[in-house]
Amino acid sequence: MKNILIQITQNGMGNGSEELGQVLIKNYLNLISEESNLPRFITLYNGGVKLICEDSPVIEIFQQIEAEGVKLIACKTCLNYYNSIDKVKVGTTGTMMDIINLQKMADKVINL
C-alpha cells in the first residue's frame, strides 16, 4: 500500500452536473478498488462526507476499499454541518487536525 492520500471534497466528482459527478465518483472508486496498490487514506470533507452516509451510491465500494485496508476519515465538523453524523455507514470521523497530519505524512496527495 502506497502512502497516498486521496481527498474528496464534493458529493461527487468535478464541477457541473451533480448527477454526472455521482457517476464519475462511482467509476473512479470502482477503478481504484481494482488496483493492486491502493491509497493508504481517503479523507472526506465538505460535501464529500455525504458519500459515506446512508443513501450514497458508493457505500458498497467504500466498504470494499475499507476492507482492503484503506482508512476512510470524514470531517466531524462537516458531518455535523450537514446533520449527517448519525448517517455514517463506513469509515471513521476525525478532526481537521487529523486531516492535516495525514497530509503531512503522505508522500502524495490527490484532490478530487
C-alpha positions as CSV (number, residue, x, y, z in Angstrom):
1,M,0.0,0.0,0.0
2,K,1.5,3.3,-1.1
3,N,1.5,6.3,1.2
4,I,-1.1,8.2,-0.9
5,L,-3.9,10.3,0.5
6,I,-7.0,11.0,-1.7
7,Q,-9.1,13.9,-0.5
8,I,-12.7,14.1,-1.6
9,T,-14.3,17.4,-1.1
10,Q,-17.6,17.1,-3.0
11,N,-20.6,14.9,-3.2
12,G,-19.4,13.6,-6.5
13,M,-16.6,14.4,-8.8
14,G,-15.9,17.5,-10.9
15,N,-18.0,20.7,-11.3
16,G,-21.2,21.0,-13.2
17,S,-23.9,18.3,-13.2
18,E,-24.4,16.7,-9.8
19,E,-25.8,13.6,-11.4
20,L,-22.7,13.3,-13.7
21,G,-20.5,13.9,-10.7
22,Q,-22.1,10.9,-8.9
23,V,-21.5,8.7,-12.0
24,L,-17.8,9.9,-12.2
25,I,-17.0,9.3,-8.5
26,K,-18.6,5.8,-8.6
27,N,-16.5,5.0,-11.7
28,Y,-13.3,6.4,-10.1
29,L,-13.8,4.5,-6.9
30,N,-14.6,1.3,-8.7
31,L,-11.3,1.6,-10.7
32,I,-9.3,2.4,-7.6
33,S,-10.8,-0.7,-5.8
34,E,-9.4,-2.9,-8.6
35,E,-5.8,-1.5,-8.3
36,S,-3.2,-3.6,-6.5
37,N,-1.7,-0.5,-4.9
38,L,-4.5,1.2,-3.0
39,P,-4.1,4.6,-1.3
40,R,-3.4,4.4,2.4
41,F,-6.0,7.0,3.3
42,I,-9.1,8.7,1.9
43,T,-10.3,11.8,3.7
44,L,-13.7,13.3,3.0
45,Y,-14.7,16.8,3.9
46,N,-17.2,19.5,3.0
47,G,-19.8,17.8,0.7
48,G,-17.6,14.8,0.3
49,V,-18.8,13.5,3.6
50,K,-22.2,12.7,2.1
51,L,-20.5,9.9,0.1
52,I,-20.1,7.7,3.3
53,C,-23.6,8.3,4.6
54,E,-26.8,6.3,4.1
55,D,-28.3,6.6,0.6
56,S,-24.9,7.2,-1.0
57,P,-24.5,5.4,-4.3
58,V,-20.9,4.4,-3.4
59,I,-21.3,2.9,0.1
60,E,-20.6,-0.6,-1.1
61,I,-17.4,0.5,-2.9
62,F,-16.2,2.3,0.2
63,Q,-16.9,-0.8,2.3
64,Q,-14.9,-2.9,-0.1
65,I,-12.0,-0.4,-0.1
66,E,-12.0,-0.2,3.7
67,A,-12.0,-4.0,3.9
68,E,-8.8,-3.9,1.8
69,G,-7.1,-1.7,4.4
70,V,-7.7,1.8,3.2
71,K,-8.6,4.2,6.1
72,L,-11.6,6.4,5.5
73,I,-11.7,9.6,7.6
74,A,-14.6,12.0,7.4
75,C,-14.5,15.5,8.9
76,K,-16.7,15.6,12.0
77,T,-17.4,19.3,11.7
78,C,-18.7,18.7,8.1
79,L,-20.9,15.8,9.2
80,N,-22.3,17.9,11.9
81,Y,-22.9,20.8,9.5
82,Y,-24.9,18.5,7.2
83,N,-26.7,16.9,10.2
84,S,-25.3,13.6,9.0
85,I,-23.2,12.3,11.9
86,D,-25.7,9.6,12.7
87,K,-26.0,8.6,9.0
88,V,-22.4,7.4,8.5
89,K,-22.2,3.9,7.2
90,V,-18.5,3.4,6.6
91,G,-15.2,4.9,7.8
92,T,-14.5,6.9,10.9
93,T,-14.8,10.6,11.9
94,G,-11.9,12.8,12.5
95,T,-10.9,16.4,13.1
96,M,-9.3,18.9,10.8
97,M,-6.1,18.3,12.7
98,D,-6.3,14.6,11.8
99,I,-6.6,15.6,8.1
100,I,-3.7,18.0,8.4
101,N,-1.5,15.3,10.0
102,L,-2.4,12.9,7.2
103,Q,-1.5,15.5,4.6
104,K,1.9,16.0,6.3
105,M,2.6,12.2,6.4
106,A,1.5,11.4,2.8
107,D,4.1,11.1,0.0
108,K,1.4,12.2,-2.4
109,V,-2.0,14.0,-2.0
110,I,-4.6,13.7,-4.7
111,N,-7.5,16.2,-4.5
112,L,-10.9,15.3,-6.1
